[in-house]
Amino acid sequence: MNKGILLVEDNADDILFTQKVIQMHSAHEVIVAHDGAESLDYLFGTGPYEGRDTSVNPLLVLLDLKLPKISGLEVLRRIREDVRTRSLPVIILSGSDSRQDMEDSYTLGANSYIRKQVDYNRSREDIKLAMTYWLGVSTLPA
């Protein structure tokens, strides 16, 4: 069973913006983790999420790279290492246009890399297209 979209983002403005766009184009719940450690706690049912049913994974993960506590790349590495989360679709949603960040993301198993845009309309359209593809076109694992 899958439920919701896990948004891993530390910037309050980016959280609000992304939540609004997702809610405009999807009925899925948005679960927010404000840093890398919180995202791993959520996914693996540790810390404040101890006791969470970890058999219920999010439909997909929207992951920023530049996070406090644990970097987005380290979060991605841990997601791909664990059999429980290995097949989760992970979309990197980052302001970085570094070629190295993109290469590292794909090497570690990211399904997609979307660069955050300064232009509001373009950024909204990018997120909308990602939601349309991953939640409407792509067949996701059970």
Secondary structure, 3 states (H helix, E strand, C coil): CECCEEEECCCHHHHHHHHHHHHHHCCCCEEEECCHHHHHHHHHCCHHHCCCCCCCECCEEEECCCCCCCCHHHHHHHHHHCCCCCCCCEEEEECCCCHHHHHHHHHCCCCEEEECCCCHHHHHHHHHHHHHHHHHHCCCCC
